[in-house]
């Protein structure tokens, strides 16, 4: 009899359809049966000895909520779990015609929480506390979608429990040591993270969108051409890279896509067409590495009159020092097309990018200065110094790609202008282990967008926030930090940024989640932090429009 190894994860949901992701213990047919009669089934596909299914559920009714169960090969239900302390998992469908609010909860950077009876060195997990809040009031407000902006697993910073498991597989004195090495070890990371009881239940009942960041592969992934060349000389790197991309595709990427997109996806078809899809998926991952412009990890989701564009800012980079860009040409074209397509049909535009667009001013100027040094603006000696500093200090955000930074500013200004402009354009980001709100302004000589534009940054969901990070980011936002930053810019002869911005909220430190509630032309923002004794505690709340 087949067993449920991981999941279910409720991924895509619209008014009448949904997808549910599962991993089973052997080949089988996975089925979702809803209390209202909606259902769906799919045979599992195999990757490296593991058996997965992404189940399309059809026949749902707009604006309703129904419980569901999962069966494997038509046997007794394998979900809900026997004696579960949590409410039944449900699928809530929106009714966009009714025009209700859309609630988007987001954050990034989550180390797997240890078991409940063990000490948690980084404090309570914001996802655990969100799950507890929803479980305590299952009929109350909950996110319509959970947007996870990178570092869902940490391939390069494993827990003591994972290291003990790795030591039973191989000699940790041999590279890559306590980091994961292959696909099987990646699957262990997902078990550790998603079998957490609270998170498992949460992901079974709240739809989710995901995108990777560097730690899903390795810290500083695709920092520069020099970094990539060095990594390709390391014997274990290729297996790590291919396994990371394969496991991301299986566990995260396919669930981001709508049933219609999946129906025309050649990789999804190829993997499912054979008894063992490992070779087809490995070939795809190799192509993604050698020709990133041929693969798209970015995607679009529309929630009524709210548009979300999740943008890949890791694998889509152009790393040639003289032509550096955060997004390859095809990705830049896609982002522009999706931003301006049906302009006027959405009231709010959300651009999900794991790396913040607007940073503390000192950090922004330091990254621009560093980019100029690495281009050779101050000669080869400074270029070598700049590359070493770039890697040590993680100087690789949008500010480190000045032309891409300006191009995004221009695109946002264009999308936010004119009679069809949305009410808000929000850039949703994580990565930097604190939360803040920043707002740009355009120079008087340039037509400013009529939409309210915001940088909304929220991290970590569950990770450490050392005192050095707190001090560094507070200083980076300070007036004195800004003065020092301008000195960096003068040394690099990089001039002033095309836009200005100011921090209007934060910085906040802790394990936390932000929620945007979007209704018609209004937008409301809340920040909730995890507290060991009180659950999720409201740290900030503000109306944006």
VEXTOR-464270 format. One record per residue (C-alpha): x, y, z; residue in three letters. Coordinates in Angstrom, 1 decimal, decimal comma. Example, Ala and Ser with C-alpha at 12.3 -4.5 7.8 and 13.67 -1.06 7.14 Angstrom:
X;Y;Z;residuo
12,3;-4,5;7,8;ALA
13,7;-1,1;7,1;SER
This chain:
X;Y;Z;residuo
0,0;0,0;0,0;UNK
1,3;3,4;-0,9;UNK
2,1;5,9;1,9;UNK
2,1;9,7;1,9;UNK
5,7;10,8;2,3;UNK
5,4;14,5;2,0;UNK
2,5;17,0;1,5;UNK
-0,1;17,7;0,5;UNK
0,7;21,2;-0,5;UNK
-2,1;23,3;-1,9;UNK
-0,4;25,3;-4,6;UNK
-2,5;27,0;-7,4;UNK
-6,0;28,1;-6,7;UNK
-8,4;30,1;-8,8;UNK
-12,2;30,3;-8,9;UNK
-12,8;26,8;-10,2;UNK
-9,5;24,8;-10,1;UNK
-6,7;24,0;-7,8;UNK
-3,5;21,9;-7,8;UNK
-2,3;19,8;-4,9;UNK
1,3;18,5;-4,7;UNK
2,2;15,2;-3,0;UNK
5,0;12,7;-2,7;UNK
4,1;9,0;-2,3;UNK
6,2;6,1;-1,2;UNK
5,8;4,2;-4,5;UNK
4,2;4,5;-7,9;UNK
0,4;5,0;-7,6;UNK
-2,5;7,2;-8,6;UNK
-3,0;10,1;-6,2;UNK
-6,5;11,5;-5,8;UNK
-8,0;14,6;-4,1;UNK
-11,7;14,2;-3,1;UNK
-13,5;17,3;-1,9;UNK
-16,6;17,4;0,3;UNK
-18,5;19,4;-2,3;UNK
-17,9;16,8;-5,0;UNK
-15,0;18,4;-6,8;UNK
-12,1;16,0;-7,4;UNK
-9,0;15,3;-9,4;UNK
-6,4;12,6;-9,8;UNK
-3,0;12,1;-11,3;UNK
-0,5;9,2;-11,6;UNK
2,8;9,8;-9,9;UNK
6,0;10,5;-11,8;UNK
9,4;9,3;-10,7;UNK
12,6;11,3;-10,2;UNK
15,7;9,6;-8,6;UNK
13,6;7,0;-6,9;UNK
11,0;9,4;-5,5;UNK
7,3;9,5;-6,6;UNK
5,5;12,7;-7,0;UNK
2,1;13,9;-8,3;UNK
0,7;17,3;-8,9;UNK
-3,1;16,7;-8,8;UNK
-5,4;19,1;-10,8;UNK
-8,7;19,6;-8,9;UNK
-11,6;20,7;-11,0;UNK
-15,3;21,4;-10,4;UNK
-14,8;23,8;-7,6;UNK
-17,4;26,6;-7,0;UNK
-16,3;30,2;-6,9;UNK
-16,5;31,9;-3,5;UNK
-16,8;28,7;-1,4;UNK
-14,7;26,6;0,9;UNK
-14,6;22,8;0,9;UNK
-12,6;20,2;2,9;UNK
-10,6;17,6;1,1;UNK
-8,9;14,3;1,6;UNK
-6,1;12,6;-0,3;UNK
-6,1;8,9;-1,3;UNK
-3,4;6,8;-3,0;UNK
-4,6;4,1;-5,4;UNK
-8,2;4,5;-4,1;UNK
-7,3;3,1;-0,7;UNK
-8,3;4,7;2,6;UNK
-7,4;8,4;2,9;UNK
-3,8;9,2;3,7;UNK
-4,7;12,8;4,5;UNK
-5,9;14,1;6,9;UNK
-3,6;12,2;9,2;UNK
-5,2;10,0;11,8;UNK
-5,8;11,8;15,2;UNK
-4,6;15,1;13,7;UNK
-4,9;18,0;16,1;UNK
-5,5;20,4;13,3;UNK
-8,8;21,3;11,5;UNK
-9,5;19,6;8,2;UNK
-7,5;21,0;5,3;UNK
-9,7;23,1;3,0;UNK
-9,6;24,7;-0,5;UNK
-11,1;28,3;-0,4;UNK
-11,9;29,5;-3,9;UNK
-12,1;33,3;-4,6;UNK
-15,0;35,0;-6,3;UNK
-13,4;37,8;-8,2;UNK
-16,8;39,0;-9,5;UNK
-17,9;39,6;-5,9;UNK
-14,8;41,9;-5,5;UNK
-13,7;40,9;-2,1;UNK
-10,2;41,6;-0,6;UNK
-7,1;39,7;-1,7;UNK
-4,7;39,0;1,2;UNK
-1,1;38,3;0,3;UNK
1,3;37,2;3,1;UNK
5,0;37,1;2,3;UNK
8,5;36,6;3,7;UNK
11,7;34,8;3,0;UNK
14,6;33,0;4,6;UNK
13,4;30,0;6,6;UNK
15,6;27,6;8,4;UNK
13,7;24,4;9,3;UNK
12,5;24,7;12,9;UNK
13,7;22,0;15,3;UNK
11,2;19,6;16,9;UNK
8,8;21,2;19,4;UNK
10,6;19,6;22,4;UNK
14,0;21,0;21,4;UNK
15,4;24,5;22,0;UNK
15,0;26,8;19,0;UNK
18,2;28,9;18,9;UNK
16,7;31,5;16,5;UNK
13,3;31,9;18,2;UNK
9,8;30,9;17,1;UNK
9,1;30,2;13,4;UNK
6,7;32,8;11,9;UNK
5,1;30,1;9,7;UNK
4,5;27,9;12,8;UNK
2,8;30,8;14,6;UNK
0,7;31,7;11,5;UNK
-0,5;28,1;11,4;UNK
-1,4;28,2;15,1;UNK
-3,4;31,4;14,6;UNK
-5,3;30,0;11,6;UNK
-5,9;26,6;13,3;UNK
-7,3;28,4;16,4;UNK
-9,9;30,3;14,2;UNK
-10,3;28,3;11,0;UNK
-13,3;30,4;9,9;UNK
-11,4;33,6;10,3;UNK
-9,2;35,6;8,0;UNK
-6,3;33,9;6,4;UNK
-4,0;34,6;3,5;UNK
-5,4;34,0;0,0;UNK
-1,8;33,2;-1,0;UNK
1,5;32,7;0,9;UNK
4,4;34,2;-1,2;UNK
7,7;32,7;-0,2;UNK
10,5;34,8;-1,6;UNK
13,5;32,5;-1,5;UNK
15,7;30,4;0,8;UNK
13,0;27,9;1,4;UNK
15,8;25,4;2,2;UNK
19,4;26,0;3,1;UNK
21,7;23,7;1,1;UNK
24,8;25,2;2,5;UNK
23,8;25,7;6,2;UNK
22,4;22,5;7,5;UNK
21,0;21,7;10,9;UNK
22,8;19,4;13,5;UNK
20,1;16,8;12,8;UNK
20,7;16,9;9,0;UNK
24,5;16,8;9,6;UNK
24,0;13,6;11,7;UNK
21,9;12,1;8,8;UNK
24,5;13,1;6,3;UNK
27,3;11,5;8,4;UNK
25,4;8,2;8,1;UNK
25,6;8,5;4,3;UNK
29,1;9,7;3,6;UNK
32,3;11,0;5,1;UNK
31,8;14,6;6,1;UNK
35,5;15,3;6,1;UNK
35,3;15,1;2,3;UNK
33,8;18,1;0,3;UNK
31,2;19,4;0,4;UNK
31,2;18,4;4,1;UNK
28,1;19,4;6,0;UNK
26,5;20,9;2,9;UNK
24,2;18,8;0,7;UNK
25,7;17,0;-2,3;UNK
23,0;15,4;-4,4;UNK
19,3;15,0;-5,1;UNK
18,7;12,5;-2,2;UNK
20,2;15,0;0,3;UNK
18,0;17,8;-1,1;UNK
14,9;15,7;-0,5;UNK
16,0;15,3;3,1;UNK
16,0;19,1;3,4;UNK
12,4;19,3;2,2;UNK
11,4;16,5;4,6;UNK
13,0;18,4;7,5;UNK
11,3;21,7;6,5;UNK
7,9;20,6;5,3;UNK
7,2;17,7;7,7;UNK
7,1;20,2;10,5;UNK
3,6;19,5;11,7;UNK
2,4;23,1;11,8;UNK
3,9;24,0;8,5;UNK
2,7;20,8;6,9;UNK
-0,9;21,7;7,8;UNK
-0,5;25,3;6,9;UNK
0,8;24,5;3,4;UNK
-2,1;22,0;2,9;UNK
-4,7;24,7;3,4;UNK
-3,1;28,0;2,3;UNK
-2,1;28,3;-1,4;UNK
1,5;29,2;-2,0;UNK
3,8;30,8;-4,6;UNK
7,6;30,3;-4,4;UNK
10,8;31,4;-5,9;UNK
14,4;30,5;-5,1;UNK
17,3;32,6;-3,8;UNK
20,9;31,8;-3,3;UNK
20,8;29,4;-0,3;UNK
18,4;27,1;-2,1;UNK
21,6;26,4;-4,1;UNK
24,6;28,0;-2,3;UNK
25,4;31,4;-0,7;UNK
26,2;34,0;-3,3;UNK
24,9;31,9;-6,2;UNK
25,8;33,6;-9,5;UNK
27,4;36,6;-7,9;UNK
29,7;37,1;-10,8;UNK
31,4;35,5;-13,9;UNK
34,5;35,1;-11,8;UNK
32,6;33,4;-9,0;UNK
30,9;31,0;-11,5;UNK
34,2;30,1;-13,2;UNK
35,7;29,3;-9,8;UNK
32,7;27,1;-8,8;UNK
32,8;25,2;-12,0;UNK
36,4;24,1;-11,1;UNK
35,1;22,5;-7,9;UNK
34,5;18,7;-8,4;UNK
31,3;18,5;-6,4;UNK
29,6;21,7;-7,7;UNK
28,0;20,3;-10,9;UNK
26,1;17,6;-9,0;UNK
25,1;20,1;-6,4;UNK
23,8;22,5;-9,0;UNK
21,9;20,0;-11,1;UNK
20,4;18,4;-8,0;UNK
19,4;21,8;-6,6;UNK
17,7;22,9;-9,8;UNK
16,0;19,5;-10,2;UNK
14,7;19,5;-6,6;UNK
13,5;23,0;-7,0;UNK
11,6;22,2;-10,2;UNK
9,9;19,2;-8,4;UNK
9,2;20,7;-5,0;UNK
8,6;24,3;-5,8;UNK
8,4;25,4;-9,5;UNK
5,7;23,1;-11,0;UNK
3,3;24,1;-8,2;UNK
3,7;27,7;-9,2;UNK
2,1;27,1;-12,6;UNK
-1,5;27,0;-13,5;UNK
-3,1;23,8;-14,9;UNK
-3,2;25,5;-18,4;UNK
0,5;26,3;-18,2;UNK
1,4;22,8;-17,1;UNK
-0,6;21,4;-20,0;UNK
1,8;23,0;-22,4;UNK
5,0;22,7;-20,5;UNK
7,4;20,5;-22,4;UNK
9,6;19,6;-19,4;UNK
6,6;18,5;-17,3;UNK
5,4;16,4;-20,3;UNK
8,8;14,8;-20,8;UNK
9,2;13,9;-17,1;UNK
5,8;12,3;-16,9;UNK
6,0;10,5;-20,2;UNK
8,6;7,9;-19,1;UNK
8,7;5,5;-16,1;UNK
11,6;7,4;-14,8;UNK
11,8;11,1;-15,5;UNK
15,3;11,6;-13,9;UNK
17,3;11,9;-17,1;UNK
14,8;14,3;-18,8;UNK
14,8;16,5;-15,7;UNK
18,6;16,3;-15,4;UNK
18,9;17,4;-19,0;UNK
16,7;20,3;-18,4;UNK
18,7;21,4;-15,3;UNK
21,9;21,2;-17,4;UNK
20,4;23,4;-20,0;UNK
19,3;25,8;-17,4;UNK
22,9;26,1;-16,2;UNK
24,6;26,4;-19,6;UNK
22,0;28,5;-21,3;UNK
19,9;30,4;-18,7;UNK
18,3;32,6;-21,3;UNK
16,5;29,5;-22,7;UNK
14,8;28,7;-19,4;UNK
12,2;30,7;-17,5;UNK
11,7;30,3;-13,8;UNK
9,7;33,5;-13,5;UNK
5,9;33,4;-13,7;UNK
2,7;35,5;-13,4;UNK
-0,3;35,0;-11,2;UNK
-3,5;37,1;-11,3;UNK
-5,8;37,3;-8,4;UNK
-8,7;39,1;-9,8;UNK
-7,5;42,7;-10,2;UNK
-4,2;42,0;-8,4;UNK
-1,3;41,0;-10,5;UNK
1,8;39,2;-9,1;UNK
4,9;38,8;-11,2;UNK
7,5;36,5;-9,5;UNK
10,9;37,4;-11,0;UNK
13,9;35,1;-11,0;UNK
16,9;37,3;-9,9;UNK
19,4;34,4;-9,5;UNK
19,5;32,1;-12,5;UNK
18,5;34,7;-15,1;UNK
21,5;37,0;-14,6;UNK
24,0;38,1;-17,2;UNK
27,4;37,9;-15,5;UNK
29,8;39,3;-18,1;UNK
31,4;42,2;-16,3;UNK
30,9;44,7;-19,1;UNK
27,3;43,7;-19,7;UNK
26,1;42,7;-16,3;UNK
22,4;42,6;-15,8;UNK
20,1;41,2;-13,2;UNK
17,8;39,8;-16,0;UNK
18,8;38,3;-19,3;UNK
17,3;40,0;-22,4;UNK
14,5;37,4;-22,7;UNK
13,6;37,8;-19,0;UNK
13,7;41,6;-19,3;UNK
11,3;41,4;-22,3;UNK
9,0;39,0;-20,4;UNK
8,8;41,3;-17,3;UNK
8,0;44,3;-19,5;UNK
5,3;42,4;-21,4;UNK
3,7;41,0;-18,3;UNK
3,8;44,3;-16,6;UNK
2,1;46,2;-19,4;UNK
-0,1;43,5;-20,8;UNK
-3,8;44,4;-20,3;UNK
-2,7;47,6;-18,7;UNK
-5,7;49,0;-16,8;UNK
-7,1;45,6;-15,9;UNK
-5,4;45,4;-12,5;UNK
-5,6;47,7;-9,5;UNK
-2,4;46,6;-7,8;UNK
0,9;45,3;-9,3;UNK
3,1;43,1;-7,1;UNK
6,7;42,4;-8,3;UNK
8,2;39,6;-6,3;UNK
12,0;39,6;-6,3;UNK
14,0;37,8;-3,6;UNK
16,5;40,7;-3,6;UNK
15,4;44,2;-2,6;UNK
15,3;46,9;-5,2;UNK
15,6;49,7;-2,8;UNK
18,3;49,2;-0,1;UNK
19,7;51,3;2,7;UNK
21,5;54,2;1,0;UNK
24,9;53,3;2,3;UNK
24,6;49,7;1,0;UNK
23,2;50,9;-2,3;UNK
26,1;53,2;-2,9;UNK
28,6;50,7;-1,8;UNK
27,2;48,1;-4,2;UNK
27,3;50,6;-7,1;UNK
30,9;51,6;-6,2;UNK
31,9;48,0;-6,1;UNK
30,3;47,3;-9,4;UNK
32,3;50,1;-11,0;UNK
35,5;48,8;-9,5;UNK
34,8;45,3;-10,8;UNK
34,2;46,7;-14,3;UNK
37,7;48,1;-14,1;UNK
36,8;51,8;-13,7;UNK
39,7;52,2;-11,3;UNK
42,1;49,8;-13,0;UNK
42,9;46,1;-12,5;UNK
44,2;46,3;-9,0;UNK
41,0;47,9;-7,8;UNK
39,0;45,3;-9,9;UNK
40,6;42,4;-8,1;UNK
39,9;44,1;-4,7;UNK
36,3;44,7;-5,8;UNK
35,7;41,1;-6,7;UNK
37,1;39,9;-3,4;UNK
34,9;42,4;-1,5;UNK
31,8;41,6;-3,6;UNK
32,0;37,9;-2,5;UNK
32,9;38,6;1,1;UNK
30,2;41,2;1,6;UNK
27,4;39,9;-0,6;UNK
27,3;43,0;-2,8;UNK
25,0;41,6;-5,4;UNK
21,5;43,1;-5,1;UNK
19,8;45,3;-7,7;UNK
22,2;48,1;-6,8;UNK
25,1;46,0;-8,0;UNK
23,5;45,9;-11,5;UNK
23,1;49,7;-12,0;UNK
21,5;49,5;-15,5;UNK
19,0;46,9;-14,3;UNK
18,2;49,1;-11,2;UNK
17,4;52,0;-13,5;UNK
15,5;49,8;-16,0;UNK
13,2;48,6;-13,2;UNK
12,7;52,2;-12,1;UNK
11,7;53,2;-15,6;UNK
9,4;50,2;-16,0;UNK
7,7;50,9;-12,7;UNK
7,3;54,6;-13,7;UNK
5,7;53,6;-17,0;UNK
3,4;51,1;-15,5;UNK
2,4;53,5;-12,8;UNK
1,6;56,4;-15,1;UNK
-1,4;57,4;-17,2;UNK
-5,2;57,0;-16,8;UNK
-4,9;53,2;-16,6;UNK
-2,3;53,2;-13,8;UNK
-2,8;50,9;-10,9;UNK
-3,4;52,3;-7,4;UNK
-0,1;50,7;-6,1;UNK
3,0;49,1;-7,3;UNK
4,8;47,1;-4,6;UNK
8,2;45,4;-4,9;UNK
8,1;42,4;-2,5;UNK
11,5;41,2;-1,3;UNK
13,3;39,4;1,5;UNK
17,0;38,3;1,9;UNK
18,3;41,0;4,1;UNK
17,1;39,7;7,5;UNK
15,1;42,7;8,5;UNK
11,8;44,3;7,4;UNK
11,2;47,8;6,2;UNK
9,1;50,0;3,9;UNK
10,8;52,4;1,5;UNK
9,2;54,7;-1,1;UNK
10,9;56,2;-4,2;UNK
10,5;59,7;-5,6;UNK
11,3;60,7;-9,1;UNK
13,2;63,9;-10,0;UNK
11,1;67,0;-10,8;UNK
12,4;66,9;-14,4;UNK
10,7;63,4;-14,9;UNK
7,0;62,6;-14,9;UNK
6,4;60,7;-11,6;UNK
4,0;57,8;-11,6;UNK
0,6;58,4;-10,2;UNK
0,6;55,0;-8,6;UNK
2,0;54,7;-5,1;UNK
5,2;52,8;-5,4;UNK
6,7;50,9;-2,4;UNK
9,5;48,6;-1,6;UNK
8,2;46,1;1,0;UNK
10,9;43,9;2,4;UNK
10,3;41,2;4,9;UNK
12,8;38,6;6,3;UNK
13,5;36,3;8,0;UNK
10,6;33,9;8,5;UNK
12,8;31,8;10,7;UNK
16,5;32,6;10,9;UNK
19,2;34,4;13,0;UNK
19,5;38,1;13,2;UNK
22,9;38,8;14,7;UNK
23,6;42,1;16,5;UNK
26,0;43,0;13,7;UNK
23,2;42,8;11,1;UNK
20,9;45,0;13,3;UNK
23,7;47,6;13,8;UNK
24,8;47,5;10,1;UNK
21,4;48,1;8,6;UNK
20,4;50,7;11,1;UNK
23,6;52,6;10,3;UNK
23,0;52,0;6,6;UNK
19,7;53,8;6,8;UNK
21,2;56,7;8,9;UNK
22,0;60,2;7,6;UNK
25,7;59,6;8,3;UNK
25,6;56,3;6,5;UNK
24,1;58,1;3,5;UNK
27,0;60,7;3,5;UNK
29,5;57,9;3,5;UNK
27,7;56,2;0,7;UNK
28,0;59,3;-1,5;UNK
31,7;59,3;-0,9;UNK
31,8;55,7;-2,3;UNK
29,8;56,9;-5,3;UNK
32,2;59,8;-6,0;UNK
35,2;57,5;-5,9;UNK
33,6;55,3;-8,4;UNK
32,4;58,2;-10,5;UNK
29,0;56,6;-10,6;UNK
27,0;59,7;-10,1;UNK
23,7;59,8;-8,2;UNK
20,9;57,3;-8,6;UNK
18,1;58,2;-11,1;UNK
15,6;58,1;-8,3;UNK
15,6;59,0;-4,6;UNK
13,9;57,1;-1,9;UNK
13,3;57,2;1,9;UNK
12,5;54,7;4,5;UNK
9,0;55,2;5,8;UNK
8,8;52,1;8,0;UNK
11,2;50,0;10,1;UNK
13,7;48,7;10,3;UNK
12,1;45,8;12,2;UNK
14,1;42,7;13,3;UNK
12,8;39,3;14,2;UNK
11,0;36,3;12,6;UNK
8,2;38,0;10,8;UNK
5,7;38,1;8,0;UNK
4,1;41,0;6,1;UNK
0,5;40,9;4,7;UNK
-0,9;43,1;2,0;UNK
-4,7;43,4;2,0;UNK
-5,8;44,7;-1,4;UNK
-9,5;45,6;-2,0;UNK
-10,6;47,7;-5,0;UNK
-8,1;50,6;-5,1;UNK
-7,2;50,4;-1,4;UNK
-4,1;48,8;0,1;UNK
-3,5;47,9;3,8;UNK
-0,2;46,6;5,2;UNK
0,5;44,7;8,4;UNK
3,7;43,3;9,9;UNK
3,4;40,4;12,4;UNK
6,3;39,1;14,4;UNK
6,6;35,6;16,1;UNK
6,7;35,7;19,8;UNK
7,3;32,6;21,9;UNK
4,6;33,3;24,4;UNK
2,0;35,3;22,3;UNK
2,2;33,8;18,8;UNK
2,0;36,4;16,1;UNK
2,2;39,9;17,4;UNK
1,3;43,0;15,4;UNK
4,4;45,2;15,0;UNK
3,1;47,6;12,5;UNK
-0,1;48,4;10,6;UNK
-0,7;51,1;8,0;UNK
-3,0;52,1;5,2;UNK
-1,2;52,6;1,9;UNK
-4,0;54,0;-0,2;UNK
